[in-house]
Every structure is written in structure tokens, then in C-alpha cells.
């Protein structure tokens, strides 16, 4: 694999994550403070990595896939 392909793939993965983050989390809530945003963002990331199954991972969470 070329370095260019690898960089493009990483960019696609990050773009897909941020699209999901914005649509499933950021645009759905109103935050009263930066502290609330920070706390809820950490909770969302935990949910995304440990609870939410991903269809492209055969319905495993990212952490289940990583340690399987």
C-alpha cells in the first residue's frame, strides 16, 4: 500500500467519524456550558467505542473488534 493511499484512508475514517459525531450527538443537544459539552463529549466517545455496534465491523464495537 502506498503512503498516499494510507493517508487518504485515514482521512476518510476521520471524516466518517466526525460526520457521525456531529449528526448523532452535537446537533441533537443544547449545551449550557463548555463543561457540559466536555462531559457529554467524553460520554459520547465512550458510547461510540464500547457500546455502539458498527455494521462495517460485523456489528462489533470498535473495542470488541480491536481485542478480538
C-alpha positions in Angstrom: 0.0 0.0 0.0 1.3 3.4 -0.9 1.6 6.2 1.7 -0.8 8.3 -0.3 -3.5 5.5 -0.1 -2.9 5.2 3.6 -3.3 8.9 4.2 -6.5 9.0 2.1 -7.9 6.1 4.0 -7.1 7.7 7.4 -8.8 10.9 6.2 -11.9 9.0 5.1 -12.1 7.3 8.5 -11.8 10.6 10.4 -14.3 12.3 8.2 -16.8 9.5 8.7 -16.3 9.6 12.5 -16.8 13.4 12.7 -19.9 13.2 10.4 -21.4 10.6 12.8 -20.3 12.7 15.8 -22.0 15.8 14.5 -25.2 14.2 13.4 -25.7 11.7 16.3 -24.5 14.0 19.1 -23.5 17.6 18.5 -26.6 18.8 16.5 -29.0 17.0 18.8 -28.2 18.6 22.1 -28.1 22.1 23.5 -25.1 22.7 25.9 -25.4 25.1 28.8 -21.6 25.4 29.3 -18.3 24.2 27.9 -18.0 21.9 30.9 -21.3 20.2 29.9 -20.1 19.9 26.3 -16.8 18.4 27.5 -18.5 15.9 29.9 -21.1 14.8 27.3 -18.5 14.5 24.5 -16.5 12.1 26.7 -19.6 10.1 27.4 -20.4 10.0 23.6 -16.9 8.8 22.7 -17.1 6.1 25.4 -20.5 5.0 24.0 -19.2 5.1 20.4 -16.2 2.9 21.2 -17.6 0.5 23.8 -21.4 0.2 23.2 -22.4 1.2 19.7 -22.1 -1.7 17.2 -20.8 -0.8 13.8 -22.1 -2.5 10.7 -18.8 -2.3 8.9 -17.3 -4.2 11.9 -19.7 -7.1 11.6 -21.8 -5.5 14.4 -18.9 -5.3 16.8 -17.9 -2.2 18.7 -14.5 -0.8 17.8 -13.1 -2.1 21.1 -14.6 -5.6 20.6 -13.0 -5.6 17.1 -9.7 -4.4 18.4 -9.4 -7.1 21.0 -11.0 -10.0 19.1 
